[in-house]
Amino acid sequence: MFDLIVIGGGAAGFFGAIQAAEMNPNLRIIILEKTRKLLSKVRISGGGRCNVTHHCFEPTDFSYHYPRGQKPLKSLFRKYQAKDVVHWFEEKGVRLKTEEDGRMFPVSNTSQTIIDCFIRMADEYAIRIETGTNVKEIKETRTGFEVLIDGGGKFNAKKVLVALGGHPNVQAYECLRNTGHTVTRLIPSLFTFNDSEKKFKDLMGVSVPKGLVRIAGTKFLQEGPVLITHWGLSGPAVIKLSAWAAEYLYEKKYEIDVLVSWTGEMQEETVRKFLTDYKSEHKKRKILSYPLYELPQRLWTRLCELAEIEENKIWDELPNRNMNKLLELLIRCSFKIKGKTTFKEEFVTCGGVDHSEMNLETLESKKIKNLFFAGEVLNIDGETGGFNFQAAWTTAYIAAKEISRS
Ligand SMILES: Cc1cc2nc3c(=O)[nH]c(=O)nc-3n(C[C@H](O)[C@H](O)[C@H](O)COP(=O)(O)OP(=O)(O)OC[C@H]3O[C@@H](n4cnc5c(N)ncnc54)[C@H](O)[C@@H]3O)c2cc1C
């Protein structure tokens, strides 16, 4: 009989098991992992560097990065947040560094450092690990739980922490069927947009640092860097938009009109004034030679071409008709999106086990005592930038704190 069975040898499973052991070294803990590999997402995360968390130490601000789960996380981050994670890793000899955009990585620049840390800690606390162990069913017993695995085996424990991750397929949650928990609709999040016309394909690699991306006819809007790819649009603004509009996009079967403002500005009058002032101040300047809004030359040339502005035209000769076209292209450059493409293979699941069925102080199930949940298995997901791992660390820590009180 174990004190704790952790289902899933991923980020939340390891962190939860280690934290529980750290808080109560007497606990007998076992991690059951379906595959032959441990921490496989940690390994490939952040392009192999593991974007552990984000440099934002204000819980409310941090919670704004979660399209799903913002409310519960806001209070959970007050108990355990990014600063605590940085401190925890530092204590274990893993220093993190912050990149310009706030993402935090191990100084070593490799996810192996995080994996080594977890494996070492698990070993130190004598946490047993079973790989190739697919949990099929969780049964309540008089003394706790019986966890049944593929092939007929079973394990017993007083408490169970479910950390089986996010999956787009409901079958992956099969082992929870008996528990009576609701799995909400499962939808992919974090992806880039495919442009059906591929009209900027030859500009692939061009990016603007302060763009604005909107889904036409909706309020979904995000700002930030926009990157032109050979299949369409990518970059942080697009990926954030995919997360916030994940459910809408799914319903629209990923067929939408997207409007990009390359200027980062939406107000037509502001941009019109800028163009008019520029025109009167730089009458003799060749339009194509001096990109406005610090746009990359290739993009500026293309926008001018689409506005039918001839190569040698100077601002003084620019007819209103063409200026209006240019204005439109600068702030409402439209793309017919059909379909999505995974972003660097990184994705998360929007949806999962309904967190309203948990006690949000402890992440213990309201339906079954001593059954806990942590990580992406919950219907919690964030933007890209270290937010998904932070949700895994925080929920695992909160669950471990309660689990260790025995
Ligand atoms: C390519 C990629 C890169 C990413 N990069 C980042 C990043 O840099 N920063 C960031 O914040 N987020 C990133 N993410 C998201 C992040 O990896 C996940 O949100 C995070 O791993 C969730 O942790 P978890 O422990 O809940 O789930 P997982 O890490 O997925 O772990 C769940 C584990 O449970 C196991 N399991 C499932 N079912 C069973 C079962 N029935 N029995 C036993 N075991 C089972 C799975 O095999 C898996 O090992 C990335 C995701 C991907 C796909």
The ligand as a Tripos MOL2 file, in Angstrom:
@<TRIPOS>MOLECULE
LIG
   53    58     1     0     0
SMALL
NO_CHARGES

@<TRIPOS>ATOM
      1 C1          6.3590   20.5200  -28.0390 C.3       1 LIG1
      2 C2          5.8320   21.2030  -26.8040 C.ar      1 LIG1
      3 C3          6.5960   22.2040  -26.2370 C.ar      1 LIG1
      4 C4          6.1240   22.8690  -25.0890 C.ar      1 LIG1
      5 N1          6.9090   23.8370  -24.5410 N.ar      1 LIG1
      6 C5          6.4670   24.4860  -23.4240 C.ar      1 LIG1
      7 C6          7.2890   25.4400  -22.7800 C.ar      1 LIG1
      8 O1          8.4460   25.6830  -23.1710 O.2       1 LIG1
      9 N2          6.7850   26.0850  -21.6890 N.ar      1 LIG1
     10 C7          5.5330   25.8230  -21.1980 C.ar      1 LIG1
     11 O2          5.1170   26.4400  -20.2100 O.2       1 LIG1
     12 N3          4.7550   24.8630  -21.7610 N.ar      1 LIG1
     13 C8          5.2010   24.1980  -22.8460 C.ar      1 LIG1
     14 N4          4.4150   23.2160  -23.4030 N.ar      1 LIG1
     15 C9          3.1910   22.7940  -22.6850 C.3       1 LIG1
     16 C10         3.6320   21.9080  -21.5060 C.3       1 LIG1
     17 O3          4.5500   20.9390  -21.9740 O.3       1 LIG1
     18 C11         2.4300   21.2010  -20.8660 C.3       1 LIG1
     19 O4          1.4560   22.1450  -20.5240 O.3       1 LIG1
     20 C12         2.9050   20.4530  -19.6080 C.3       1 LIG1
     21 O5          3.8140   19.4270  -19.9790 O.3       1 LIG1
     22 C13         1.7300   19.8550  -18.8510 C.3       1 LIG1
     23 O6          2.2420   19.0430  -17.8140 O.3       1 LIG1
     24 P1          1.4170   17.7660  -17.3030 P.3       1 LIG1
     25 O7          2.2940   17.0700  -16.3430 O.co2     1 LIG1
     26 O8          0.0850   18.1810  -16.9130 O.co2     1 LIG1
     27 O9          1.2650   16.8730  -18.6130 O.3       1 LIG1
     28 P2          2.3710   16.0640  -19.4040 P.3       1 LIG1
     29 O10         3.6720   16.7500  -19.3120 O.co2     1 LIG1
     30 O11         1.7900   15.8250  -20.7450 O.co2     1 LIG1
     31 O12         2.5040   14.6940  -18.6130 O.3       1 LIG1
     32 C14         1.4400   13.7720  -18.5180 C.3       1 LIG1
     33 C15         2.0210   12.3780  -18.4650 C.3       1 LIG1
     34 O13         0.9860   11.4670  -18.1400 O.3       1 LIG1
     35 C16         1.1470   10.2910  -18.8920 C.3       1 LIG1
     36 N5         -0.1500    9.5860  -18.9540 N.ar      1 LIG1
     37 C17        -1.2460    9.9280  -19.6720 C.ar      1 LIG1
     38 N6         -2.2580    9.0450  -19.4720 N.ar      1 LIG1
     39 C18        -1.7720    8.1250  -18.5970 C.ar      1 LIG1
     40 C19        -2.3320    6.9690  -18.0180 C.ar      1 LIG1
     41 N7         -3.5960    6.5720  -18.2800 N.pl3     1 LIG1
     42 N8         -1.5540    6.2330  -17.1860 N.ar      1 LIG1
     43 C20        -0.2850    6.6210  -16.9060 C.ar      1 LIG1
     44 N9          0.2950    7.7040  -17.4370 N.ar      1 LIG1
     45 C21        -0.4430    8.4640  -18.2700 C.ar      1 LIG1
     46 C22         1.6340   10.8140  -20.2220 C.3       1 LIG1
     47 O14         2.2590    9.7970  -20.9750 O.3       1 LIG1
     48 C23         2.5770   11.9240  -19.7990 C.3       1 LIG1
     49 O15         3.8900   11.4600  -19.6210 O.3       1 LIG1
     50 C24         4.8630   22.5260  -24.5330 C.ar      1 LIG1
     51 C25         4.0930   21.5140  -25.1200 C.ar      1 LIG1
     52 C26         4.5640   20.8510  -26.2330 C.ar      1 LIG1
     53 C27         3.7310   19.7530  -26.8430 C.3       1 LIG1
@<TRIPOS>BOND
     1     1     2 1
     2     2     3 ar
     3     2    52 ar
     4     3     4 ar
     5     4     5 ar
     6     4    50 ar
     7     5     6 ar
     8     6     7 ar
     9     6    13 1
    10     7     8 2
    11     7     9 ar
    12     9    10 ar
    13    10    11 2
    14    10    12 ar
    15    12    13 ar
    16    13    14 ar
    17    14    15 1
    18    14    50 ar
    19    15    16 1
    20    16    17 1
    21    16    18 1
    22    18    19 1
    23    18    20 1
    24    20    21 1
    25    20    22 1
    26    22    23 1
    27    23    24 1
    28    24    25 2
    29    24    26 1
    30    24    27 1
    31    27    28 1
    32    28    29 2
    33    28    30 1
    34    28    31 1
    35    31    32 1
    36    32    33 1
    37    33    34 1
    38    33    48 1
    39    34    35 1
    40    35    36 1
    41    35    46 1
    42    36    37 ar
    43    36    45 ar
    44    37    38 ar
    45    38    39 ar
    46    39    40 ar
    47    39    45 ar
    48    40    41 1
    49    40    42 ar
    50    42    43 ar
    51    43    44 ar
    52    44    45 ar
    53    46    47 1
    54    46    48 1
    55    48    49 1
    56    50    51 ar
    57    51    52 ar
    58    52    53 1
@<TRIPOS>SUBSTRUCTURE
     1 LIG1         1 GROUP 0 **** ****
